[in-house]
Amino acid sequence: EEKQVLAGDGLGENHLGLISVAPDFIAADASLPNATRIDRLRLAMLQIVLEDYYLTSFILNPVDWAGIEMTKNGNGDYIFGRPDGAVSPVLWGRAVVESNSMSKGEWLGGDLAMASTLYDRQQTEVKISTEHGDNFIEGMVTVQAKKRQLLAHKRSLAMVKGNFTFA
């Protein structure tokens, strides 16, 4: 379900995921720093603000978040705290969500609750039957499972997607 909501391609019974409708990252001002992962995510916040929205969270692959957490200053100190302490996954005051459904090197940020809504039209339903065809005679069981959802995109400009590829 998470992969569908985040990265579904919209084909067949697949959701059209958040990544599919989010605008691409475009640095608003070439004079601003854009050399690190942290810089890039701050510029993503700027892109959202310039569209009159407020970025509330980032979704990152765990490898990318680990790279950000391990960033050090000129003295070799970690800039996100000490390794022996607990640090909440927060960047620029915004929540960071680690997801294996996000490809390494890519990210998504925005006010996702404002951008899209997931409607659960029917919770997961599982039916089991031995009465179908000759199931009883053959000792077989038929299983039917279904779930109905709708992912409605309302404000795609409240999101931005990008990557950590630097020219």
PyMOL commands that set and color helices and strands:
alter all, ss='L'
color gray80, all
select helices_A, chain A and resi 2-7+18-21+37-50+62-69+112-115+135-138+156-158
alter helices_A, ss='H'
color red, helices_A
select strands_A, chain A and resi 57-60+90-91+94-98+106-110+116-129+142-153+159-163
alter strands_A, ss='S'
color yellow, strands_A
deselect
rebuild
show_as cartoon
